[in-house]
Amino acid sequence: MSESIYLHDIPLAEAQQRLEDALRAVERWGILGVEEIPLDENAIGRVLAEAVFARISSPHYHASAMDGFAVHHHATEGAQPNTPVTLPCRSEEGGAQYVDTGDPLPEWANAVIPIENVEPLDDQDQPTAELRSPRTIRIRAAVTPWSHVRPLGEDMVATQLVLPGGHRLRPVDLGALAGSGGSRVQVVRKPRVAVLPTGTELVPVGTAVKRGDIIEYNSLVLAAQVNSWGGQAERYPITPDQFELICQKVQEAADHTDLVLLNAGSSAGAEDFSARVVETLGRLFVHGVAVRPGHPVILGMVRRSEQAAEGGEVPIIGVPGYPVSAALTGEIFVAPLIARWLGQPAADPAVVQATLTRKITSPAGDVDYMRVAVGKVGPRMLAAPLSRGSGVISSLVKADGIAILPAGMQGLPAGATIEVRLYTPAADLEKTIFAIGSHDISLDLMAQFLAQRSRRLSSANVGSQGGLVALRRQEAHLAGSHLLDPETGEYNIAYIRQYLPNTAVRLITLVNRQQGFMVRRGNPLRILSLEDLARAEVAFINRQRGAGTRVLLDYELGKKLIDPASISGYNQEEFTHLAVAAAIASGRADCGMGIAAAAQALELDFVPLLEERYDLVIPLEHYESGLLQPLLELLFDGKYQQAVAAMPGYDIRPMGTEVIIPVLGELPTDQS
């Protein structure tokens, strides 16, 4: 094997150019083939390989546009309300013939009188109830030529262009093609893409997992991406980390597909075989791209075997194993390639300019794909950075878009303007409620209920104080807060006056909830009181500074004169109740402060200690806006209340209670 070029990261543009050059050299930088398919509902999304011209006109005869009587317009001349004209019902010029909508006009006719404008008569010229076959008809208005008629070729004329080549078929296009006489169409062949997951630690979706198992879903995501972009994906079963076996599977895939996606093993560990596999079966020209996440990308070509139906080389992409890296590698390298093979332009996502809500750092020298949540607060479009971890697939689920920071930019300050490529339709951003502050599971439930009311709830967990700071910066519509004032024993009001002295707000109680210790099942260390936290064998996991839970803990420790320095793990921090619970469930800690619902979610025991109030802090300008009205109504919705009450440790009786907190120096107009 040649000297490894791993970690010799090259610029993204150069990596893309190397792939293009390799494909051009083997004449695979364009449409891969054409096939003829039936014109049916399965043609949706296919790309026309050539222009389609109408075989017949539509309609291909003069057709009645409504139910009525076909006539020649001359026969109706002189008809007026006071001087009606009577026409015999016979199929000849000067007469009238009944026609239904869509019927051909008699050759002698050039107009249709709608049936509601006709008085049917019998033999004695008396009115009759028979509308379709009277002896004569009486009309009281003349008609003009071709009125209420669809003339031949009104929609399409034979030989005219129906759709151009390269067009991606939509439902309405199928109707146009069929109406112009088509029954089959020539379309670009779908690129065939093999997705090969590798890893001894991987288990299929639906498997009961044990410690050390990793559910394999990257291939599911990659295959779905390929199909959504117009390709045809084939997912292979998981291949263990065995070099020869991986070589065999890659060769098999290369022999009958157009692209191989080899997932995981692209790094440089002892069981990372992807680069070696590519070198063995073909040629490796990129191993490491200056892009984050996803820099250990592999690009190469694999030779087809003698047994393959077609010869030549097939491109292979070694996709990193971390889920976010895998998905973004698909967007960066696979999507443009499939578009090229379909004869389509690369995707051109909608772009918005947004204000960054907090300072971010970026890897020096790398193009940084930063996931952001986007929403509009007042006149400003805001972008809140999400988790940067390559393994945090949920950050892509929550992301409204991607901000691409070019190489050499090592970060941006809060308030900087960035360009965001949107995943979420721009219209939906206008319906997004930005909630920044303390985490509570009832907000997750709220998001589900708001989705049924045409609203999106985008929440970022930065702690109660962080939420109030976000409101002061006008970066959120509301903040969740449960900050206890040690001097008064009151929640939130003192902190609102401190952080938002010039902002009138509504303080609305969401729930009262229990706070306590989350511990492993059976509470093996018998952690029952705050004093137990100071025991040497107890490993604690804390919430971050500014979190209401941290404030409450410090208050209670102070009352009992317990020195935080005596608590092992006091400075180990997490940002949500669920993250604390996960730390305990995984064995990183023995105990943490949190809520009962989080303990139940991860099958932990819960030791109740205190009850606290959790409020929503809403500036008056947002409280009075139409955007938040569905949220405010939800607080009195019985189904939502029942869903919250069903979780352990919640008291919903105070839900919806409001307090007006005016600007300092002003008196509230009312208080409820």
Helices and strands as residue ranges (DSSP letters): H 12-25, E 34-38, G 41-43, E 52-53, E 63-64, E 68-71, G 73-76, E 85-88, E 97-99, E 111-114, G 115-117, E 119-121, E 136-139, E 149-150, E 161-163, H 171-179, E 184-188, E 192-197, E 202-203, E 214-215, H 218-228, E 232-235, H 243-256, E 259-263, H 274-281, E 282-287, E 291-292, E 298-303, E 313-319, H 323-329, I 330-334, H 335-341, E 351-356, E 360-361, E 367-377, E 380-385, H 393-398, E 401-405, E 411-412, E 417-422, H 426-429, E 432-437, H 441-451, E 456-461, H 464-472, E 479-481, H 493-499, E 505-519, G 530-534, E 540-543, H 548-559, G 564-566, E 573-574, H 577-585, E 591-595, H 596-601, E 605-619, H 620-623, G 626-628, H 629-634, H 638-645, E 650-651, E 658-661
